[in-house]
Amino acid sequence: MLLPARVVQGHFGGGCATTVNLYNNGSMISPEWNDSISSLRNHSGGNLCFYEHAGFAGDVINVGNGASVANLHTYSMGDKITSWRPC
């Protein structure tokens, strides 16, 4: 199942933004995005959980469909995301 989400290195309005397609098996984010996501938007049709460590471990932030987090540092998750999955 494809789960589109927009992730940003830097914050919305700055930094390098790209749209990535997330799959259910997101136990490890791709190396170029590991620990470098500062903002995100969820357009998946459901909730997505983003985790601090590989294998869905560590701190987590739940982002509902259509929601965005402009600054993950506000939630102590900036530049820390390593895995994700629907939740």
C-alpha positions in Angstrom: 0.0 0.0 0.0 1.4 3.4 -1.0 1.3 6.1 1.6 2.3 9.5 0.2 3.7 12.0 2.6 5.8 15.2 2.1 8.9 15.4 4.2 11.2 18.3 4.4 14.9 18.7 5.3 14.6 22.1 7.1 11.2 23.7 7.8 8.3 24.4 5.5 9.1 27.5 3.5 12.8 26.7 3.5 15.2 23.8 3.1 15.0 21.0 0.6 11.5 19.6 0.1 10.5 16.5 -1.7 7.5 14.1 -1.9 8.3 10.5 -1.0 6.1 7.5 -1.2 6.0 5.5 2.0 5.2 1.8 2.1 3.8 -0.2 5.0 7.2 -1.8 5.6 9.0 1.4 6.7 11.1 -0.2 9.5 14.1 1.8 8.3 13.9 5.1 6.3 16.2 5.5 3.4 19.7 6.6 4.4 19.5 10.0 2.7 16.5 10.9 4.9 17.4 9.1 8.1 17.7 11.6 11.0 17.2 14.6 8.6 13.4 15.3 8.5 12.4 18.5 10.2 8.8 18.9 8.9 6.2 16.7 7.3 2.7 16.5 5.9 0.6 13.4 5.7 -1.6 12.7 2.7 -1.9 9.0 3.2 -5.6 8.7 3.9 -4.9 7.5 7.4 -2.7 8.2 10.5 1.0 7.7 10.2 3.4 7.1 13.1 7.0 8.3 12.7 9.6 6.7 15.1 12.9 7.8 16.4 14.6 4.4 15.8 14.6 1.6 13.3 12.0 -1.1 13.8 9.3 1.3 15.1 11.2 1.9 18.4 11.9 5.0 20.5 9.9 8.2 20.7 6.9 8.4 18.3 4.8 11.2 16.7 1.3 10.4 15.3 0.3 12.5 12.3 -3.3 12.3 11.1 -4.3 12.4 7.5 -4.2 15.9 6.1 -2.2 17.1 9.0 1.2 18.7 9.0 4.0 19.3 11.5 5.8 22.5 10.5 8.6 22.0 13.0 9.3 18.6 14.4 11.8 20.1 16.9 8.8 21.4 18.8 8.0 17.8 19.6 11.7 16.8 20.2 11.5 14.7 16.9 13.4 17.1 14.6 16.1 15.3 12.6 15.4 12.1 14.5 12.9 10.1 12.4 14.2 6.7 11.3 11.1 4.5 10.7 7.4 4.9 10.1 4.1 2.9 9.7 0.4 3.4 9.6 -1.1 3.6 13.1 
